[in-house]
Each structure stands twice: as structure tokens, then as C-alpha cells.
């Protein structure tokens, strides 16, 4: 006999989701709590908001992205990488006048400049739409240099490893993680989005960042959704063949794996039809995105999907785009500037598109990368590092400011663990929590989503850039 309250559609849907998790063998208290959290968060998401992760694969060189500009720090920077340093007179046009004074641990006031190739971002900083986060990286808890050296606190596993640090940045766990914090945030909003498939959208392939426990990352290309061959056009010139193929790959099966495969195929076919029709009917975006810029192409698709959010019944979305090539052991002076110009042109165009669409205050883009790199060079490149700097961009960003603690520029100094590898002063979890809180996720939910966040003082979990 069904309990009377089960006639409530929302409660009945919630119980069905919990039952489904139980059948899948994952109905742990954590999973049930997540389902309950999703109910609450979805109910509160009445407006539209989106975050866009811009991942720079390979480990971005922090020192030639945000360059020390005050006299003393610049001299130290130049002495530690004499063959790699920007000439100081090239930095005048991109020197950042932060709205907040920057004082390092030695009590010295610091100043930075953007690399010249990042000049398109300078007006966004000046207008308060771009912020910079200093010395952020993977941490399990706040760690000092003596604690690191003496190994008296737990440290992130497999430091300086590309695959593992990419995974830790995206999921809080090394390679092999099954969910990322972007996907786990998406879990909280799938039931509040009319078409749950479009909650977590990846425009660059596949990444653990968008894998949720309920939310499934939906992959598109820079041109849109990926149709199944033989269905978008008649198979062998025959609609009957196409209909037969559709039935073959979507009908229910008794075999568990076959049935799951067909269920995913059916979802993909439906999503392709919905998104293709929605994008076709949406008004064009007039903002000019740079040609021959693969990151800009991805971000233009994100902008097109954001423009279609209402038609897709989306209240909260998490996007992922990426650019590779940042593993600059060699050719830093020739390859890195090209990459930075690609990033700057793409981000500037994307922000302008959000202004055109009237959603600049509702969309926040942020950069991430495997790790920073060494301050000391290896002839014409730099090696794997740890802490780095990153950008936050959007109308809601409290820009024109640099957040976090400026590291002392020194080899084996107070803030590094050798060769200018920065010991992070801010954790990825704090970065993620600030973004999540802006999306509307509560403090208690964030503790569940970000496993190391509880190790940081509550007053430091929101970095204040949103």
C-alpha cells in the first residue's frame, strides 16, 4: 500500500532517485544526502547562472603570465630567469593597478603586470570585470614550508605529475577519480533544470571535472551536438533504414549492458535533436570571435548555449573548455606568448558576448591548470611546479583586484619548495567553494562536495572575488 504522501510528485521523484541509487549499489548515506541536497538547491535556483572552467592543459607558466613589476621583485624575477624574463619596459602598458594593496610576507608592497600578449584583458581588469587569484594550487590543508619539508601534514599525492594534478584540480583526487567538483555541483541542479542533460556541458572532449554522481557531462563540439550517423540523414538513402537503425539502438533490452548502451544512445539522439533545433532557431551572436582560435571557437559555442538557456529550461549550468600546449619545457619565449594571446583574445570575446546577451552578471569564467611552473628556467623553458595564478572573469566578479597572498620572488625562499616551485597559499577547494557559493550552494553542501574544504578555516573558504 502506498503511503499517502507518495502522491506528492516531488517527493515521489526523490524516492525514485534514491531507489535507483540503491539498485545501483551506491545508496550510501552520502548518496542519499546528495539527493536531498539536490532537492533543496534545485528549489532555490530561480534565476540563471553559469560557471565556465577554462582549463590550460600542461601547466601554465605563472611567472611569464603575471609578471612581478615592482622594482625589487622584478630584479629578482629577471635574475632567476635571465633568458626568459620579459623586459620591464614592455610591461608598462599592462601594469595592474589593484584596488587592494598587495603586501607580501616580508612586508613589502608588490605590483604585477600582465604579459604583453594578455593586453586584451587589461581593460577588463581596469573596469572591474577581471580578478586575479595569486598562488593557488592543490592542498589538503593549510601548509607551511617547514611542514612540507618535515612532512608533518598530509600532502597532495603525486605532486608535479600532469595526469594526477589535472585530476586533483578537477576532482580533489588523483588520476582514477570518478567524479569532479563541477559535476558534483551539477548534481545539485539537475532536478531544477527542465532538461537535465544540458546541466554539465563539455565543449572540448571529456574531463573528470564534469562527471557527477547523477549529472552526466554532455559533450558537444564547437559546431554543436554530435549526431548519430545514419539518423541525421537517411541511411543508404532510405528513411526506412534510418528508422530501423533508430529502433535497434534505442529499444529496451533484457541484457543489462545492452539496455544501458541503448538508453545512453536514446538520450544522445534526443539531446541532439533538441539542441540542434534550439541553436538553429536562436538569434545569431554578433560579437566577433577571433578566427583560427580553438579556445574562442569553444567559448562561442558556450555563448550560443547560454543564449539558448531559457529554451533549454536551464537554471544552472557548468561548462568546460580547454586549451593544450602549456607544458613548456622548451620554447617558452616562442610558444607561450602565442598561447597567452589565444587565451586573452578568446576570453575578451566571450565576455563581450555575455554583455551582448545581457547575461554578463550571470556568467563567471575562470582559468585552471595542472600546476604552475618553476621560476628558474632550464635554458629555454621551465619545469613542473605547484602553485600558480588564475583569472576570474565576469560581471559579478569583484575585479580590478588581486586576491590571495603574493609570493616572495626567490629560489628556495619562504614561499617555494625549490627552483621557484610555489607552495600554494590558497587551495583549489577555496577557489571552487567561492564559485559554488555564488551559484547558490550552501556552506554545508560545499563541505560535502569538496572533501578537503573542511580542513580550512570557515572564514577563508569564500575568497571574496564574487
TATA-V256023 format. One record per pair of residues at least 24 apart in sequence whose C-alpha atoms are under 10 Angstrom apart, sorted by sequence separation. I is the first residue (numbers start at 0). GAP is how many residues later the second one is. If there is no record, write none. Layout:
BEGIN
I:GAP ; I:GAP
END
This chain:
BEGIN
13:24 ; 66:24 ; 90:24 ; 91:24 ; 93:24 ; 94:24 ; 182:24 ; 185:24 ; 186:24 ; 187:24 ; 189:24 ; 190:24 ; 282:24 ; 296:24 ; 297:24 ; 342:24 ; 365:24 ; 366:24 ; 367:24 ; 427:24 ; 428:24 ; 436:24 ; 437:24 ; 13:25 ; 68:25 ; 69:25 ; 87:25 ; 89:25 ; 90:25 ; 93:25 ; 182:25 ; 183:25 ; 184:25 ; 185:25 ; 186:25 ; 187:25 ; 188:25 ; 189:25 ; 278:25 ; 281:25 ; 282:25 ; 295:25 ; 297:25 ; 365:25 ; 366:25 ; 426:25 ; 427:25 ; 428:25 ; 436:25 ; 12:26 ; 68:26 ; 89:26 ; 92:26 ; 93:26 ; 95:26 ; 181:26 ; 182:26 ; 183:26 ; 184:26 ; 185:26 ; 186:26 ; 187:26 ; 188:26 ; 189:26 ; 277:26 ; 278:26 ; 281:26 ; 294:26 ; 295:26 ; 364:26 ; 365:26 ; 366:26 ; 426:26 ; 428:26 ; 429:26 ; 433:26 ; 435:26 ; 66:27 ; 67:27 ; 68:27 ; 93:27 ; 94:27 ; 95:27 ; 97:27 ; 98:27 ; 137:27 ; 179:27 ; 180:27 ; 181:27 ; 182:27 ; 183:27 ; 184:27 ; 185:27 ; 186:27 ; 187:27 ; 277:27 ; 280:27 ; 293:27 ; 294:27 ; 295:27 ; 364:27 ; 365:27 ; 428:27 ; 433:27 ; 434:27 ; 437:27 ; 10:28 ; 65:28 ; 66:28 ; 90:28 ; 93:28 ; 96:28 ; 97:28 ; 136:28 ; 137:28 ; 178:28 ; 179:28 ; 180:28 ; 181:28 ; 182:28 ; 183:28 ; 184:28 ; 185:28 ; 186:28 ; 278:28 ; 293:28 ; 294:28 ; 363:28 ; 364:28 ; 365:28 ; 386:28 ; 429:28 ; 432:28 ; 433:28 ; 434:28 ; 437:28 ; 9:29 ; 65:29 ; 85:29 ; 92:29 ; 93:29 ; 95:29 ; 96:29 ; 98:29 ; 138:29 ; 178:29 ; 179:29 ; 180:29 ; 181:29 ; 182:29 ; 183:29 ; 185:29 ; 186:29 ; 277:29 ; 278:29 ; 281:29 ; 293:29 ; 294:29 ; 363:29 ; 364:29 ; 386:29 ; 426:29 ; 431:29 ; 432:29 ; 433:29 ; 434:29 ; 436:29 ; 65:30 ; 85:30 ; 95:30 ; 97:30 ; 137:30 ; 138:30 ; 177:30 ; 178:30 ; 179:30 ; 180:30 ; 181:30 ; 182:30 ; 183:30 ; 184:30 ; 185:30 ; 274:30 ; 277:30 ; 280:30 ; 292:30 ; 362:30 ; 363:30 ; 364:30 ; 385:30 ; 425:30 ; 429:30 ; 430:30 ; 431:30 ; 432:30 ; 433:30 ; 434:30 ; 93:31 ; 136:31 ; 137:31 ; 176:31 ; 177:31 ; 178:31 ; 179:31 ; 180:31 ; 182:31 ; 183:31 ; 185:31 ; 277:31 ; 362:31 ; 363:31 ; 384:31 ; 385:31 ; 429:31 ; 430:31 ; 431:31 ; 433:31 ; 434:31 ; 136:32 ; 139:32 ; 175:32 ; 176:32 ; 178:32 ; 179:32 ; 182:32 ; 183:32 ; 278:32 ; 361:32 ; 362:32 ; 363:32 ; 364:32 ; 384:32 ; 428:32 ; 429:32 ; 430:32 ; 433:32 ; 97:33 ; 138:33 ; 174:33 ; 177:33 ; 178:33 ; 179:33 ; 181:33 ; 182:33 ; 274:33 ; 277:33 ; 359:33 ; 360:33 ; 361:33 ; 362:33 ; 363:33 ; 384:33 ; 386:33 ; 387:33 ; 428:33 ; 429:33 ; 430:33 ; 97:34 ; 137:34 ; 176:34 ; 177:34 ; 178:34 ; 182:34 ; 277:34 ; 359:34 ; 360:34 ; 361:34 ; 362:34 ; 374:34 ; 375:34 ; 384:34 ; 385:34 ; 386:34 ; 387:34 ; 425:34 ; 426:34 ; 430:34 ; 72:35 ; 137:35 ; 177:35 ; 178:35 ; 181:35 ; 358:35 ; 359:35 ; 360:35 ; 361:35 ; 374:35 ; 375:35 ; 383:35 ; 384:35 ; 385:35 ; 386:35 ; 387:35 ; 388:35 ; 425:35 ; 71:36 ; 72:36 ; 73:36 ; 170:36 ; 178:36 ; 274:36 ; 358:36 ; 359:36 ; 360:36 ; 374:36 ; 382:36 ; 384:36 ; 385:36 ; 386:36 ; 387:36 ; 71:37 ; 72:37 ; 73:37 ; 169:37 ; 170:37 ; 171:37 ; 178:37 ; 227:37 ; 231:37 ; 273:37 ; 274:37 ; 359:37 ; 373:37 ; 381:37 ; 382:37 ; 383:37 ; 384:37 ; 385:37 ; 386:37 ; 387:37 ; 425:37 ; 69:38 ; 71:38 ; 72:38 ; 73:38 ; 169:38 ; 170:38 ; 230:38 ; 273:38 ; 382:38 ; 384:38 ; 385:38 ; 386:38 ; 387:38 ; 69:39 ; 70:39 ; 71:39 ; 72:39 ; 168:39 ; 169:39 ; 170:39 ; 354:39 ; 386:39 ; 69:40 ; 70:40 ; 166:40 ; 167:40 ; 168:40 ; 169:40 ; 170:40 ; 227:40 ; 231:40 ; 353:40 ; 354:40 ; 386:40 ; 68:41 ; 69:41 ; 165:41 ; 166:41 ; 167:41 ; 169:41 ; 226:41 ; 227:41 ; 231:41 ; 353:41 ; 374:41 ; 386:41 ; 389:41 ; 67:42 ; 68:42 ; 69:42 ; 165:42 ; 166:42 ; 225:42 ; 226:42 ; 350:42 ; 351:42 ; 373:42 ; 375:42 ; 376:42 ; 395:42 ; 67:43 ; 68:43 ; 69:43 ; 165:43 ; 224:43 ; 225:43 ; 226:43 ; 325:43 ; 326:43 ; 349:43 ; 350:43 ; 373:43 ; 374:43 ; 375:43 ; 376:43 ; 391:43 ; 66:44 ; 67:44 ; 68:44 ; 224:44 ; 226:44 ; 227:44 ; 294:44 ; 325:44 ; 328:44 ; 349:44 ; 350:44 ; 373:44 ; 374:44 ; 375:44 ; 65:45 ; 66:45 ; 67:45 ; 68:45 ; 225:45 ; 226:45 ; 317:45 ; 319:45 ; 321:45 ; 323:45 ; 326:45 ; 327:45 ; 331:45 ; 335:45 ; 347:45 ; 373:45 ; 374:45 ; 375:45 ; 65:46 ; 66:46 ; 67:46 ; 224:46 ; 225:46 ; 226:46 ; 292:46 ; 295:46 ; 299:46 ; 302:46 ; 306:46 ; 315:46 ; 316:46 ; 317:46 ; 318:46 ; 320:46 ; 321:46 ; 322:46 ; 325:46 ; 326:46 ; 333:46 ; 334:46 ; 346:46 ; 372:46 ; 373:46 ; 374:46 ; 64:47 ; 65:47 ; 66:47 ; 224:47 ; 225:47 ; 294:47 ; 295:47 ; 298:47 ; 302:47 ; 306:47 ; 321:47 ; 325:47 ; 329:47 ; 331:47 ; 332:47 ; 333:47 ; 346:47 ; 372:47 ; 373:47 ; 374:47 ; 64:48 ; 65:48 ; 66:48 ; 223:48 ; 224:48 ; 292:48 ; 293:48 ; 294:48 ; 295:48 ; 297:48 ; 298:48 ; 301:48 ; 302:48 ; 305:48 ; 328:48 ; 329:48 ; 330:48 ; 331:48 ; 332:48 ; 371:48 ; 372:48 ; 373:48 ; 63:49 ; 64:49 ; 65:49 ; 66:49 ; 218:49 ; 224:49 ; 225:49 ; 226:49 ; 292:49 ; 293:49 ; 294:49 ; 295:49 ; 296:49 ; 299:49 ; 300:49 ; 303:49 ; 306:49 ; 328:49 ; 329:49 ; 330:49 ; 331:49 ; 371:49 ; 372:49 ; 63:50 ; 64:50 ; 65:50 ; 217:50 ; 224:50 ; 225:50 ; 291:50 ; 292:50 ; 294:50 ; 295:50 ; 298:50 ; 299:50 ; 302:50 ; 303:50 ; 306:50 ; 328:50 ; 329:50 ; 330:50 ; 331:50 ; 370:50 ; 371:50 ; 62:51 ; 63:51 ; 64:51 ; 223:51 ; 224:51 ; 294:51 ; 295:51 ; 298:51 ; 302:51 ; 305:51 ; 306:51 ; 328:51 ; 329:51 ; 330:51 ; 370:51 ; 62:52 ; 63:52 ; 64:52 ; 65:52 ; 219:52 ; 223:52 ; 289:52 ; 292:52 ; 293:52 ; 294:52 ; 295:52 ; 297:52 ; 298:52 ; 306:52 ; 327:52 ; 328:52 ; 329:52 ; 371:52 ; 64:53 ; 217:53 ; 222:53 ; 292:53 ; 295:53 ; 296:53 ; 299:53 ; 303:53 ; 305:53 ; 327:53 ; 328:53 ; 329:53 ; 224:54 ; 295:54 ; 298:54 ; 302:54 ; 326:54 ; 327:54 ; 328:54 ; 219:55 ; 223:55 ; 289:55 ; 290:55 ; 326:55 ; 327:55 ; 328:55 ; 288:56 ; 289:56 ; 302:56 ; 305:56 ; 326:56 ; 327:56 ; 288:57 ; 305:57 ; 326:57 ; 288:58 ; 289:58 ; 288:59 ; 289:59 ; 403:59 ; 288:60 ; 302:60 ; 367:60 ; 402:60 ; 403:60 ; 287:61 ; 288:61 ; 402:61 ; 286:62 ; 287:62 ; 402:62 ; 286:63 ; 288:63 ; 367:63 ; 401:63 ; 286:64 ; 287:64 ; 288:64 ; 400:64 ; 286:65 ; 287:65 ; 365:65 ; 65:66 ; 285:66 ; 286:66 ; 298:66 ; 397:66 ; 398:66 ; 285:67 ; 286:67 ; 396:67 ; 397:67 ; 398:67 ; 65:68 ; 284:68 ; 286:68 ; 396:68 ; 397:68 ; 284:69 ; 286:69 ; 365:69 ; 395:69 ; 396:69 ; 196:70 ; 285:70 ; 286:70 ; 364:70 ; 395:70 ; 196:71 ; 284:71 ; 285:71 ; 363:71 ; 394:71 ; 61:72 ; 221:72 ; 284:72 ; 392:72 ; 393:72 ; 61:73 ; 196:73 ; 197:73 ; 221:73 ; 391:73 ; 392:73 ; 196:74 ; 221:74 ; 222:74 ; 223:74 ; 363:74 ; 391:74 ; 221:75 ; 222:75 ; 363:75 ; 194:76 ; 220:76 ; 221:76 ; 361:76 ; 362:76 ; 197:77 ; 220:77 ; 221:77 ; 222:77 ; 223:77 ; 361:77 ; 219:78 ; 221:78 ; 222:78 ; 223:78 ; 194:79 ; 221:79 ; 220:80 ; 221:80 ; 223:80 ; 219:81 ; 223:81 ; 219:82 ; 203:90 ; 203:91 ; 202:92 ; 202:94 ; 203:94 ; 202:95 ; 203:95 ; 201:96 ; 202:96 ; 202:97 ; 202:98 ; 202:99 ; 221:99 ; 201:100 ; 218:100 ; 58:101 ; 200:101 ; 216:101 ; 217:101 ; 218:101 ; 58:102 ; 216:102 ; 363:102 ; 57:103 ; 58:103 ; 216:103 ; 57:104 ; 200:104 ; 56:105 ; 57:105 ; 56:106 ; 58:106 ; 58:107 ; 197:107 ; 57:108 ; 209:108 ; 56:109 ; 208:109 ; 209:109 ; 55:110 ; 198:110 ; 208:110 ; 209:110 ; 54:111 ; 197:111 ; 208:111 ; 198:113 ; 206:113 ; 54:114 ; 194:114 ; 197:114 ; 198:114 ; 205:114 ; 206:114 ; 54:115 ; 196:115 ; 197:115 ; 198:115 ; 203:115 ; 204:115 ; 205:115 ; 206:115 ; 192:116 ; 193:116 ; 194:116 ; 195:116 ; 197:116 ; 198:116 ; 199:116 ; 200:116 ; 201:116 ; 202:116 ; 203:116 ; 204:116 ; 52:117 ; 193:117 ; 194:117 ; 195:117 ; 196:117 ; 198:117 ; 199:117 ; 200:117 ; 201:117 ; 202:117 ; 203:117 ; 204:117 ; 193:118 ; 194:118 ; 195:118 ; 197:118 ; 198:118 ; 199:118 ; 200:118 ; 201:118 ; 202:118 ; 203:118 ; 192:119 ; 193:119 ; 194:119 ; 197:119 ; 198:119 ; 199:119 ; 200:119 ; 201:119 ; 202:119 ; 203:119 ; 192:120 ; 193:120 ; 194:120 ; 195:120 ; 197:120 ; 198:120 ; 199:120 ; 200:120 ; 201:120 ; 191:121 ; 192:121 ; 193:121 ; 195:121 ; 197:121 ; 317:121 ; 191:122 ; 192:122 ; 316:122 ; 191:123 ; 192:123 ; 315:123 ; 189:124 ; 191:124 ; 192:124 ; 315:124 ; 188:125 ; 189:125 ; 188:126 ; 189:126 ; 188:127 ; 189:127 ; 187:128 ; 188:128 ; 52:129 ; 188:129 ; 51:130 ; 185:130 ; 50:131 ; 184:131 ; 185:131 ; 184:132 ; 185:132 ; 184:133 ; 185:133 ; 182:134 ; 181:135 ; 182:135 ; 181:136 ; 182:136 ; 181:137 ; 181:138 ; 44:143 ; 40:144 ; 44:144 ; 41:145 ; 42:145 ; 43:145 ; 40:146 ; 41:146 ; 42:146 ; 45:146 ; 37:147 ; 40:147 ; 41:147 ; 44:147 ; 37:148 ; 38:148 ; 39:148 ; 40:148 ; 41:148 ; 42:148 ; 43:148 ; 44:148 ; 37:149 ; 38:149 ; 39:149 ; 40:149 ; 41:149 ; 42:149 ; 49:149 ; 51:149 ; 52:149 ; 54:149 ; 33:150 ; 36:150 ; 37:150 ; 38:150 ; 40:150 ; 41:150 ; 49:150 ; 51:150 ; 36:151 ; 37:151 ; 38:151 ; 39:151 ; 40:151 ; 41:151 ; 34:152 ; 35:152 ; 36:152 ; 37:152 ; 38:152 ; 39:152 ; 54:152 ; 33:153 ; 34:153 ; 37:153 ; 38:153 ; 33:154 ; 37:154 ; 54:154 ; 34:156 ; 52:156 ; 52:157 ; 161:165 ; 37:176 ; 13:177 ; 12:178 ; 34:178 ; 33:179 ; 34:179 ; 33:180 ; 9:181 ; 30:182 ; 30:183 ; 25:187 ; 20:192 ; 20:193 ; 16:197 ; 169:198 ; 168:199 ; 169:199 ; 168:200 ; 169:200 ; 168:201 ; 165:202 ; 167:202 ; 168:202 ; 165:203 ; 166:203 ; 164:204 ; 165:204 ; 164:205 ; 165:205 ; 163:206 ; 164:206 ; 161:207 ; 162:207 ; 161:208 ; 160:209 ; 161:209 ; 159:210 ; 160:210 ; 158:211 ; 159:211 ; 158:212 ; 159:212 ; 159:213 ; 116:219 ; 117:219 ; 116:220 ; 120:220 ; 115:221 ; 116:221 ; 117:221 ; 118:221 ; 119:221 ; 129:221 ; 164:221 ; 114:222 ; 116:222 ; 117:222 ; 118:222 ; 120:222 ; 121:222 ; 128:222 ; 161:222 ; 116:223 ; 117:223 ; 119:223 ; 120:223 ; 159:223 ; 160:223 ; 115:224 ; 116:224 ; 117:224 ; 119:224 ; 120:224 ; 123:224 ; 159:224 ; 160:224 ; 114:225 ; 115:225 ; 116:225 ; 117:225 ; 118:225 ; 119:225 ; 120:225 ; 122:225 ; 158:225 ; 159:225 ; 160:225 ; 114:226 ; 116:226 ; 117:226 ; 118:226 ; 119:226 ; 120:226 ; 121:226 ; 158:226 ; 159:226 ; 116:227 ; 117:227 ; 119:227 ; 120:227 ; 123:227 ; 158:227 ; 116:228 ; 119:228 ; 118:229 ; 119:229 ; 117:230 ; 128:231 ; 136:231 ; 128:232 ; 135:232 ; 136:232 ; 137:232 ; 132:233 ; 136:233 ; 137:233 ; 129:234 ; 131:234 ; 132:234 ; 136:234 ; 128:235 ; 129:235 ; 130:235 ; 131:235 ; 135:235 ; 136:235 ; 129:236 ; 135:236 ; 134:237 ; 53:241 ; 53:244 ; 53:245 ; 51:247 ; 83:247 ; 85:247 ; 138:247 ; 184:247 ; 83:248 ; 84:248 ; 136:248 ; 137:248 ; 138:248 ; 180:248 ; 82:249 ; 83:249 ; 136:249 ; 137:249 ; 51:250 ; 82:250 ; 135:250 ; 136:250 ; 137:250 ; 181:250 ; 188:250 ; 134:251 ; 135:251 ; 136:251 ; 180:251 ; 184:251 ; 134:252 ; 135:252 ; 136:252 ; 180:252 ; 187:252 ; 188:252 ; 133:253 ; 134:253 ; 135:253 ; 136:253 ; 187:253 ; 133:254 ; 134:254 ; 135:254 ; 181:254 ; 184:254 ; 132:255 ; 133:255 ; 134:255 ; 180:255 ; 49:256 ; 132:256 ; 133:256 ; 171:256 ; 184:256 ; 48:257 ; 131:257 ; 132:257 ; 133:257 ; 170:257 ; 171:257 ; 187:257 ; 47:258 ; 131:258 ; 132:258 ; 168:258 ; 169:258 ; 170:258 ; 49:259 ; 130:259 ; 131:259 ; 132:259 ; 168:259 ; 169:259 ; 48:260 ; 130:260 ; 131:260 ; 167:260 ; 168:260 ; 184:260 ; 47:261 ; 129:261 ; 130:261 ; 131:261 ; 159:261 ; 184:261 ; 187:261 ; 47:262 ; 129:262 ; 130:262 ; 169:262 ; 183:262 ; 186:262 ; 128:263 ; 129:263 ; 130:263 ; 168:263 ; 49:264 ; 59:264 ; 128:264 ; 129:264 ; 183:264 ; 184:264 ; 47:265 ; 48:265 ; 49:265 ; 50:265 ; 51:265 ; 52:265 ; 53:265 ; 54:265 ; 55:265 ; 56:265 ; 57:265 ; 58:265 ; 59:265 ; 60:265 ; 127:265 ; 128:265 ; 129:265 ; 180:265 ; 183:265 ; 184:265 ; 47:266 ; 48:266 ; 49:266 ; 50:266 ; 51:266 ; 52:266 ; 53:266 ; 54:266 ; 55:266 ; 56:266 ; 57:266 ; 58:266 ; 59:266 ; 60:266 ; 124:266 ; 127:266 ; 128:266 ; 129:266 ; 130:266 ; 131:266 ; 182:266 ; 183:266 ; 46:267 ; 47:267 ; 48:267 ; 49:267 ; 50:267 ; 51:267 ; 52:267 ; 53:267 ; 54:267 ; 55:267 ; 56:267 ; 57:267 ; 58:267 ; 59:267 ; 60:267 ; 124:267 ; 127:267 ; 128:267 ; 129:267 ; 130:267 ; 131:267 ; 135:267 ; 144:267 ; 181:267 ; 45:268 ; 46:268 ; 47:268 ; 48:268 ; 49:268 ; 50:268 ; 51:268 ; 52:268 ; 53:268 ; 54:268 ; 55:268 ; 56:268 ; 57:268 ; 58:268 ; 59:268 ; 60:268 ; 63:268 ; 124:268 ; 126:268 ; 127:268 ; 128:268 ; 129:268 ; 130:268 ; 131:268 ; 132:268 ; 133:268 ; 134:268 ; 135:268 ; 144:268 ; 145:268 ; 148:268 ; 180:268 ; 44:269 ; 45:269 ; 46:269 ; 47:269 ; 48:269 ; 49:269 ; 50:269 ; 51:269 ; 52:269 ; 53:269 ; 54:269 ; 55:269 ; 56:269 ; 57:269 ; 58:269 ; 63:269 ; 123:269 ; 127:269 ; 128:269 ; 129:269 ; 130:269 ; 131:269 ; 132:269 ; 133:269 ; 134:269 ; 135:269 ; 144:269 ; 147:269 ; 179:269 ; 180:269 ; 44:270 ; 45:270 ; 55:270 ; 56:270 ; 57:270 ; 120:270 ; 123:270 ; 127:270 ; 128:270 ; 129:270 ; 130:270 ; 131:270 ; 132:270 ; 133:270 ; 134:270 ; 143:270 ; 144:270 ; 179:270 ; 180:270 ; 44:271 ; 55:271 ; 57:271 ; 60:271 ; 64:271 ; 123:271 ; 126:271 ; 127:271 ; 128:271 ; 129:271 ; 130:271 ; 131:271 ; 132:271 ; 133:271 ; 134:271 ; 143:271 ; 144:271 ; 145:271 ; 63:272 ; 64:272 ; 120:272 ; 126:272 ; 127:272 ; 128:272 ; 129:272 ; 130:272 ; 131:272 ; 132:272 ; 133:272 ; 134:272 ; 143:272 ; 144:272 ; 41:273 ; 63:273 ; 124:273 ; 125:273 ; 126:273 ; 127:273 ; 132:273 ; 133:273 ; 41:274 ; 124:274 ; 125:274 ; 60:275 ; 64:275 ; 123:275 ; 124:275 ; 125:275 ; 147:275 ; 59:276 ; 63:276 ; 123:276 ; 124:276 ; 122:277 ; 124:277 ; 171:277 ; 121:278 ; 144:278 ; 170:278 ; 171:278 ; 172:278 ; 59:279 ; 143:279 ; 144:279 ; 170:279 ; 171:279 ; 59:280 ; 134:280 ; 142:280 ; 143:280 ; 170:280 ; 171:280 ; 142:281 ; 143:281 ; 171:281 ; 141:282 ; 142:282 ; 55:283 ; 141:283 ; 142:283 ; 138:284 ; 141:284 ; 142:284 ; 136:285 ; 137:285 ; 138:285 ; 140:285 ; 141:285 ; 135:286 ; 136:286 ; 137:286 ; 138:286 ; 140:286 ; 55:287 ; 134:287 ; 135:287 ; 136:287 ; 137:287 ; 138:287 ; 139:287 ; 134:288 ; 135:288 ; 136:288 ; 137:288 ; 138:288 ; 139:288 ; 140:288 ; 53:289 ; 134:289 ; 135:289 ; 136:289 ; 137:289 ; 138:289 ; 139:289 ; 111:290 ; 133:290 ; 134:290 ; 135:290 ; 136:290 ; 137:290 ; 138:290 ; 83:291 ; 110:291 ; 133:291 ; 134:291 ; 135:291 ; 136:291 ; 137:291 ; 138:291 ; 83:292 ; 84:292 ; 133:292 ; 134:292 ; 135:292 ; 136:292 ; 53:293 ; 80:293 ; 82:293 ; 83:293 ; 132:293 ; 135:293 ; 136:293 ; 80:294 ; 81:294 ; 82:294 ; 83:294 ; 111:294 ; 135:294 ; 136:294 ; 79:295 ; 80:295 ; 81:295 ; 82:295 ; 83:295 ; 110:295 ; 135:295 ; 79:296 ; 80:296 ; 82:296 ; 83:296 ; 109:296 ; 77:297 ; 78:297 ; 79:297 ; 80:297 ; 81:297 ; 82:297 ; 83:297 ; 108:297 ; 109:297 ; 76:298 ; 77:298 ; 80:298 ; 82:298 ; 83:298 ; 107:298 ; 109:298 ; 132:298 ; 76:299 ; 80:299 ; 98:299 ; 101:299 ; 80:300 ; 98:300 ; 99:300 ; 100:300 ; 101:300 ; 104:300 ; 107:300 ; 80:301 ; 97:301 ; 98:301 ; 99:301 ; 100:301 ; 101:301 ; 103:301 ; 104:301 ; 105:301 ; 97:302 ; 98:302 ; 99:302 ; 101:302 ; 102:302 ; 103:302 ; 104:302 ; 105:302 ; 96:303 ; 97:303 ; 98:303 ; 99:303 ; 101:303 ; 102:303 ; 103:303 ; 104:303 ; 95:304 ; 96:304 ; 97:304 ; 101:304 ; 102:304 ; 103:304 ; 95:305 ; 96:305 ; 97:305 ; 102:305 ; 103:305 ; 95:306 ; 59:308 ; 60:308 ; 105:308 ; 49:309 ; 58:309 ; 59:309 ; 61:309 ; 62:309 ; 63:309 ; 104:309 ; 48:310 ; 58:310 ; 59:310 ; 60:310 ; 61:310 ; 62:310 ; 104:310 ; 47:311 ; 48:311 ; 49:311 ; 50:311 ; 51:311 ; 52:311 ; 53:311 ; 54:311 ; 55:311 ; 56:311 ; 57:311 ; 58:311 ; 59:311 ; 60:311 ; 61:311 ; 62:311 ; 63:311 ; 139:311 ; 140:311 ; 48:312 ; 49:312 ; 50:312 ; 51:312 ; 52:312 ; 53:312 ; 54:312 ; 55:312 ; 56:312 ; 57:312 ; 58:312 ; 59:312 ; 60:312 ; 61:312 ; 62:312 ; 139:312 ; 140:312 ; 47:313 ; 48:313 ; 49:313 ; 50:313 ; 51:313 ; 52:313 ; 53:313 ; 54:313 ; 55:313 ; 56:313 ; 57:313 ; 58:313 ; 59:313 ; 60:313 ; 61:313 ; 62:313 ; 138:313 ; 139:313 ; 140:313 ; 141:313 ; 47:314 ; 48:314 ; 49:314 ; 50:314 ; 51:314 ; 52:314 ; 53:314 ; 54:314 ; 55:314 ; 56:314 ; 57:314 ; 58:314 ; 60:314 ; 137:314 ; 138:314 ; 139:314 ; 140:314 ; 141:314 ; 46:315 ; 47:315 ; 48:315 ; 49:315 ; 50:315 ; 51:315 ; 52:315 ; 53:315 ; 54:315 ; 55:315 ; 57:315 ; 139:315 ; 140:315 ; 141:315 ; 52:316 ; 138:316 ; 139:316 ; 140:316 ; 138:317 ; 60:320 ; 60:321 ; 59:322 ; 60:322 ; 65:322 ; 60:323 ; 61:323 ; 64:323 ; 65:323 ; 58:324 ; 59:324 ; 60:324 ; 61:324 ; 64:324 ; 65:324 ; 58:325 ; 59:325 ; 61:325 ; 62:325 ; 64:325 ; 57:326 ; 58:326 ; 61:326 ; 62:326 ; 58:327 ; 60:327 ; 61:327 ; 59:328 ; 60:328 ; 61:328 ; 58:329 ; 59:329 ; 79:329 ; 59:330 ; 79:330 ; 132:330 ; 78:331 ; 79:331 ; 75:332 ; 76:332 ; 132:332 ; 75:333 ; 76:333 ; 131:333 ; 74:334 ; 75:334 ; 76:334 ; 130:334 ; 72:335 ; 73:335 ; 75:335 ; 129:335 ; 130:335 ; 72:336 ; 53:337 ; 71:337 ; 72:337 ; 53:338 ; 67:338 ; 52:339 ; 79:339 ; 51:340 ; 67:340 ; 79:340 ; 51:341 ; 67:341 ; 50:342 ; 50:343 ; 76:343 ; 62:346 ; 62:357 ; 61:360 ; 50:384 ; 49:385 ; 50:385 ; 50:387 ; 49:388 ; 50:388 ; 48:389 ; 49:389 ; 48:390 ; 47:391 ; 48:391 ; 46:392 ; 44:394 ; 44:395 ; 43:396 ; 44:396 ; 43:397 ; 40:398 ; 41:398 ; 40:399 ; 41:399 ; 40:400 ; 39:401 ; 40:401 ; 39:402 ; 37:403 ; 36:404 ; 40:404 ; 36:405 ; 36:407 ; 37:407 ; 36:408 ; 33:411 ; 36:411 ; 32:412 ; 33:414 ; 32:415 ; 33:415 ; 29:418
END
